[in-house]
Amino acid sequence: MQTLTVELEDRSYPINIGAGLLQQHSLLQAAVPARDILLVSNTTVAPLYAGAVKSALADRRIVEVILPDGEQHKSLATAGRVFDVLVANRFGRDALVLALGGGVIGDLAGFVAACYQRGVDFVQVPTTLLAQVDSSVGGKTAVNHPGGKNLIGAFYQPREVLTDTEVLGTLPPRELQAGLAEVIKYGMICDLAFFEWLERNIDALRRLDAPSLGYAIFRSCQIKAQIVGRDEREQGERALLNLGHTFAHAIEAATGYVEWLHGEAVGVGLLLAAGLSQRLGTLRTDEVARVESLLKRAGLRTEAPQIGAARAAEFMSIDKKVKSGRVRLVLLKGLGQAHITGEYADAALHDTLRERFGA
């Protein structure tokens, strides 16, 4: 097992990464001190792994909420169902919410934990690659709104993240590929050596090679933990972690959160960010080609949906990174050199959107 710490003074917490952690009862028992536990999972994950959690915590009162699977269920209505269960079972402030699942479950359960009785403890047990390398770390919790992704939420840190890499063996290939987009993102943001390592090892990751997966997850979490430790509430540097996401969220919202997995949309968003950077003269043509090649080798989509440039721009205009009416974008000065800027030519952005999303 490898352990990282997200350094946030009195809100610091560990990320434990290793194979078979769900079978190590002492780890879960230490992570979950509460007597009353709300276990939030979904219909795909619960049949596979809820039993291991309940076995480890057999001496506690556990109430389960098993939600439908899918991004379209990350909503206020679904959160309301979870609040109803907490209230009906008279959970107090000393209760704990345990999120067992991917990014949707982690985001929604964390949002509920942040709000219920003005905040109860929660623990993340991520079961998808995307959640293990990204959404379970950093304390961003939210639900979606028809007008945009993650518009309703809170910064609320977990007590602990318990990442069992063995569970990826049951992950559908499409979900694994979606997670690889977030891994690739980290190399593009600030670590060219990691990007180059991914170019050499992407096939091993798709084969679920254990040492390769372990390193990719650890390095991704390490980069994110360091950035979050310096900028918890996204006042500056943390926005770099949104490379490709402004474009991705437009794709997800425009397609109703049902046609694209989040990581698939992020992959296309990374390519859009690279393409716009090239158009602005800060990224070379061969660097864009390397990004596209790696995304394709990861099994990800590289063609954007034809939602139209105007519709894409409309969804981008309500992105959380808009300041004074200006969409601030994460772009590239080179592979491994991301920066945040509102200083770009509108015509270059418009041309990039038209090229990818259609007129």
Summary of the structure (lengths in Angstrom):
residues: 359
radius of gyration: 19.6
end to end distance: 50.2
largest distance: 61.8
contacts: 1296
relative contact order: 0.11
helix: 53%
strand: 20%
